[in-house]
């Protein structure tokens, strides 16, 4: 297997970011990256051409990381409260789902988070305090406190 150096014109997961020179298999470069315009030969001219895009991309990554750190600090101090009907043995009629947690984070902090970024050890199907982990960006995550309170029974009149 021969190795080829290529300059990425697009960020490719698990390979690199725009403007980076990376080593790939020659066949991968020739048959996949070059025909799709995802990479070009790493000449001085091409490197200079993508230097500005690389700087813009790096600034965007730094901005995302700062935003994730700020959100982590905001969420670390929060307790999300859900009110649910429960059986007599403290089990809920319906569990609290990651989508509901994401919705409540969005309303509390003003930041939308995909439900797939919320990691729970199991379903939240009992009353009381629980902890879930939210992956915000790369290695930035936060443990969020979730409390489930019992819905007050409605009085019949």
QUIWO-V520054 format. One record per run of one state. SS is the DSSP state (a for helix, b for strand, c for the rest). FROM is the first residue (numbers start at 1). LEN is the number of residues. Records with the same first field share a line. If there is no record, write none. Layout:
SS->FROM-LEN  FROM-LEN
This chain:
c->1-2  9-3  13-3  17-4  34-5  41-3  77-2  85-1  87-4  97-1  110-5  120-4  127-1  138-2  151-7
b->3-6  12-1  16-1  21-5  39-2  79-6  86-1  91-6  118-2  124-3  128-10  140-11
a->26-8  44-33  98-12  115-3
